[in-house]
Amino acid sequence: MTLLKRLFYRFFRPERPPPLERNFAIDMQLQASLEDLAPREQRPLDAVANDLLQQALGERAAAEARLQPWRELTPRQQEVTALVCLGYTNQEIAVQLSVSIETVKSHVRAVLKHFEVHSKTELRNRLAGWDFSAWR
């Protein structure tokens, strides 16, 4: 980092509260990656590690938020949801679960409402990255 950049960074960056003391171990590969990345970004290793950890925690919180509606479904609603996402028709779901087609439709309506979508296609799109192969 050039002297001018260091001076600018030191005097014009927003004030941060003092960092909390961290005391945890990381594996050697992660340490090496951080040591490689910090100079390329021209930032202190601690700042890079802190930003990456904040980003990872934010992504984890977002993933948990996406998973929460699934956890709130009943086991039967989860089965119906999985089969819908696998492309089964209401009739096929009814046969698979040994229930009436009206029961399937009722579960589908409840699931759509719970995920705040209006169609099975929207539900499939919302859960597109999920693996429902265990329900086949």
C-alpha positions as CSV (number, residue, x, y, z in Angstrom):
1,M,0.0,0.0,0.0
2,T,1.4,3.4,-0.9
3,L,2.2,6.0,1.7
4,L,-0.6,8.2,0.4
5,K,-3.2,5.4,0.6
6,R,-2.1,4.5,4.1
7,L,-2.4,8.1,5.2
8,F,-5.8,8.5,3.5
9,Y,-7.0,5.2,5.0
10,R,-5.7,6.2,8.5
11,F,-7.2,9.7,8.6
12,F,-10.4,9.6,6.5
13,R,-11.9,6.2,7.2
14,P,-15.0,6.1,9.3
15,E,-14.4,5.5,13.0
16,R,-14.9,2.0,14.1
17,P,-15.3,0.8,17.6
18,P,-12.3,-1.1,18.9
19,P,-12.2,-4.7,17.7
20,L,-13.2,-7.4,20.1
21,E,-10.4,-9.8,20.9
22,R,-11.0,-13.0,18.9
23,N,-9.4,-16.2,20.0
24,F,-10.1,-19.1,17.8
25,A,-8.2,-21.4,15.5
26,I,-8.5,-21.7,11.8
27,D,-7.0,-24.3,9.6
28,M,-3.8,-23.7,7.6
29,Q,-5.5,-23.6,4.2
30,L,-7.9,-20.9,5.4
31,Q,-5.0,-19.0,7.0
32,A,-3.1,-19.2,3.7
33,S,-6.1,-18.0,1.7
34,L,-6.5,-15.0,4.0
35,E,-2.8,-14.2,3.9
36,D,-3.0,-14.3,0.0
37,L,-6.1,-12.2,-0.2
38,A,-5.3,-9.4,2.2
39,P,-2.3,-8.0,0.2
40,R,-4.3,-8.3,-3.1
41,E,-7.0,-6.2,-1.5
42,Q,-4.4,-3.9,0.1
43,R,-6.2,-4.3,3.5
44,P,-5.2,-5.7,6.9
45,L,-5.7,-9.4,7.3
46,D,-8.1,-8.8,10.3
47,A,-10.2,-6.5,8.2
48,V,-10.5,-9.1,5.3
49,A,-11.3,-11.9,7.8
50,N,-13.9,-9.8,9.5
51,D,-15.6,-8.8,6.3
52,L,-15.6,-12.4,5.0
53,L,-17.1,-13.6,8.3
54,Q,-19.8,-11.0,8.3
55,Q,-20.7,-11.9,4.7
56,A,-20.8,-15.6,5.6
57,L,-23.0,-14.9,8.6
58,G,-25.3,-12.8,6.5
59,E,-25.6,-15.5,3.9
60,R,-26.3,-18.1,6.7
61,A,-29.0,-15.9,8.1
62,A,-30.6,-15.5,4.7
63,A,-30.5,-19.3,4.2
64,E,-32.1,-19.8,7.6
65,A,-34.9,-17.3,6.7
66,R,-35.6,-19.2,3.4
67,L,-35.7,-22.5,5.4
68,Q,-38.1,-21.3,8.1
69,P,-41.3,-21.6,6.1
70,W,-40.4,-25.3,5.4
71,R,-39.8,-26.0,9.0
72,E,-43.3,-24.6,9.9
73,L,-45.0,-27.1,7.5
74,T,-46.5,-30.3,8.8
75,P,-44.8,-33.5,7.8
76,R,-47.6,-34.2,5.3
77,Q,-47.4,-30.7,3.8
78,Q,-43.7,-31.2,3.4
79,E,-44.3,-34.4,1.5
80,V,-46.9,-32.7,-0.7
81,T,-44.5,-29.8,-1.3
82,A,-41.6,-32.2,-2.2
83,L,-43.8,-34.1,-4.7
84,V,-45.1,-30.9,-6.2
85,C,-41.5,-29.7,-6.7
86,L,-40.7,-33.0,-8.3
87,G,-43.4,-32.4,-10.9
88,Y,-46.0,-34.8,-9.7
89,T,-49.7,-33.9,-10.5
90,N,-52.3,-33.7,-7.8
91,Q,-53.6,-37.1,-8.9
92,E,-50.2,-38.7,-8.7
93,I,-49.6,-37.2,-5.3
94,A,-53.0,-38.6,-4.1
95,V,-52.0,-42.1,-5.3
96,Q,-48.5,-41.8,-3.8
97,L,-49.8,-40.8,-0.4
98,S,-53.0,-42.8,-0.4
99,V,-55.2,-39.8,0.1
100,S,-58.0,-38.2,-1.9
101,I,-57.3,-35.6,-4.5
102,E,-59.3,-33.1,-2.5
103,T,-56.9,-33.7,0.5
104,V,-54.0,-33.0,-1.8
105,K,-55.6,-29.8,-3.2
106,S,-56.2,-28.7,0.4
107,H,-52.5,-29.3,1.3
108,V,-51.4,-27.5,-1.9
109,R,-53.5,-24.5,-1.1
110,A,-52.1,-24.4,2.5
111,V,-48.5,-24.7,1.2
112,L,-49.0,-22.0,-1.4
113,K,-50.4,-19.6,1.2
114,H,-47.6,-20.4,3.6
115,F,-44.9,-19.7,1.0
116,E,-46.8,-16.6,-0.2
117,V,-47.0,-17.8,-3.8
118,H,-50.0,-18.2,-6.1
119,S,-49.2,-21.3,-8.2
120,K,-47.3,-24.6,-8.1
121,T,-45.0,-23.1,-10.7
122,E,-44.1,-20.2,-8.4
123,L,-43.5,-22.7,-5.6
124,R,-41.2,-24.8,-7.8
125,N,-39.3,-21.6,-8.7
126,R,-39.0,-20.5,-5.1
127,L,-37.6,-23.9,-4.1
128,A,-35.7,-24.6,-7.3
129,G,-32.3,-25.2,-5.7
130,W,-33.6,-27.7,-3.1
131,D,-33.0,-31.4,-3.3
132,F,-36.3,-33.4,-3.0
133,S,-34.9,-36.6,-4.4
134,A,-35.5,-38.5,-1.1
135,W,-39.3,-38.2,-1.7
136,R,-39.2,-40.1,-5.1
